[in-house]
Amino acid sequence: MTGMDPARRLRPVPDALGGEDLNILLALVARGDEAAFAQFYDLTGRMLFGVVLRVVRNPALAEEVTQEAYLDIWRLAPRFDRRRGSARSWASTIAHRRAVDRVRAEQARSAREEDDAQRSPQRYQPLVDMADSRIDATLVREALDELSPAQRDAVVLAYFGGHTYREVAVLLDVPEGTIKTRIRDGLIRLRDRLGVTP
């Protein structure tokens, strides 16, 4: 399939063909007929965009997901079976599934980011605040110098660089569990050395 003409994207075109005609067009699409696909696209674009928009509720995202749905329709057209339903309902189902998948992916991404933020070392922030406000910077540097290089790198990236555990793990190319251990042990040593109660 060649790229779709941008001017054709979701252009409202009246549905001049009946359902059986859409079935015929889709059968032609299944054989790789690009002209039939373009016509199918024009005749169903507004409808499928509406299906997707009702799920994702964002017009820009709905346009993107609708384009992805049409790629699926082009790829899956050989599987269309008119005995099991109309081309219109088959295409709507594909668009709806694609929209639901996108919403779930966005929710999962958002949950991962929130989880990362909650798992970032912010529960030790009072230690950093107290070190900043009550302890001489020289003492903090000396205390950091007493940590192992691995602990020092992890603590500096997490607390002074503002990175999450996962980001520190990626930056140092070390498993996330190892980073958590290094940070925890490093903070315990800093707390003991500086005489700060977290």
Summary of the structure (lengths in Angstrom):
residues: 198
radius of gyration: 28.1
end to end distance: 61.7
largest distance: 80.6
contacts: 547
relative contact order: 0.09
helix: 79%
strand: 0%
